[in-house]
Amino acid sequence: MIGHDGEGPALNASPSVLVVEDEAVIRGMLAFWFEDEGFDVHEADSADQAVALFEAGLSVQSVVTDVRMPGQLDGLGLAAWMREHRPDVPIVITSGHVVASEATTINPAVVAVITKPYRPSEVAACIPGHFGTSIDVGEV
């Protein structure tokens, strides 16, 4: 790829996001919306799967995660894991159950906590460097 030295993202590469959500419909809507905005989208149906993707070498510029999910880790557990292993990646947490101060104590890279229901554009607006303009698909 022209302009890519093998370290970090390629120049002029699409922004990338990992959507971590156990509800397939919500995950799919977010993924569709981010793809429409030009993001390279990766999906995980649990925090455990997200960790496995990172351990396998996945590199993204941001993570959007729900909190309550099945598995050993929930979204806050993922944020704690990322504090140790991927502290440079901004995290947007979506939940109806978490207070922002609680999340940022777990990982200072948490840039926002958005309560459900929300619009995908609200999530994207919290991702550093995103200035999307597409039409919203409604609340999720």
N, C-alpha and C positions, 0 to 999 in steps of 0.2 A: 504494500500500500504506500503510495507516495506520501512523504512527510511523516512517516512513522518509523521511529527508531527502536521499537520493541519495548520501550519503557513507557508505561502509562497509556492513555488513550491516543488514538491516531489523530493527527491534525484534521480539522474539519469533520471529525466523526460525529455521528448523531449522539445526543445525550443519552445516557442509559439509566434505567431504573429497574429495580427488583421489586415486584409487587408480591407481598406476603399476606395471603388472605385465605382462610379455610372455606369460606362460602364461594363456591364456584361462580355463581352469577355475579357477585360483586367483583371478584377477581377478574372475571372476563370483561366486565364493563370498564373497569379501570385500565386493563391492558389495552382494550380497543381504543379508549380515549387517548392514552399516552401514545400509542402507535400513530393515531391520527395527528397528534401534535409533533410527530417526527422522532419520537424516542425509540431507542432500541430497548425492547421490553423483555424482561425475564420474569417468570412466575414461579412461585412456590406456594404449596397449599398448607404449609406449616413452618414454624420457626426452625424445627429440626431439619426440614428439607432445605431451607435457606442456608443454614450453617453448612450442610453437606455441599451445596453449590459453591459456597465461598471456599471451602476446603479443597474442592476440585479445581479451583483456580478462577472462578467467576470474578470479574472486575466490573463494578458498576459505579456510577457517579452519585446515586442516591438510592434510598430504600424507603418504601412505603409499607408499613406493617400494621395489621390489626393486633389487638392485644390477646383476646381470649381465643385460643386455638388448641386443638388436641395435640398431644405429644409431650415430650419431656420439658420443652421450653415453650413459653408463650412469647408474645411480642416484647414484653419487658425483659424477659430472659434473653431474647435475641439482641436487644439493645445493650444489655450487660456484656454479652459475648462479643459484640462488635466493639465495645469500648476497649477490650483487650486485644482484639485481632484486626479490626478495621476502623480505628478511631477517626480516620479522615473522611469517612462516608457520612453525609448528612442523612438523618432519619426523620421521616414524618410518621407519627403514630396516629392511627384512626381508632377511636373507641368511644363508647359512651360511659366508660367506667374509670378513666384515669385522669388524674389532675396533672396539669403541665409541670408543676414543680416537682412532683414525684418522678416523672419521666426524665427530666433534665438532671436530676440527682443521680439517676442510674447511668446516664450517658450525656455529657454536655453536647454531643453531636445531634441530639434531638432538637430539631429546628422548629417543630410545631406538634401540638396535640390537637387533633380535629375531632370534634364529637360527631357521632352518627345521629341522624342521617346527614350526609354532606354531598356537595357537588364535586365532581372530579376537578373542576377548575379551582376549587378551594385548596385541594391537595396540591395541585401543580403550582399554584401561586406561592407555596411555601418552599418549593425546591429552588435552591440558589441558582440564579442564572436563567430561570425559565420565564418567558414573557409571552406565553401562548395567547392566541386570539380566536381559536375555533369555537364553534357553538357547543354549548354544554348539552350533555345527554340527559340531564335530570339528576335527581338525588339517588344516592345508593346507600 
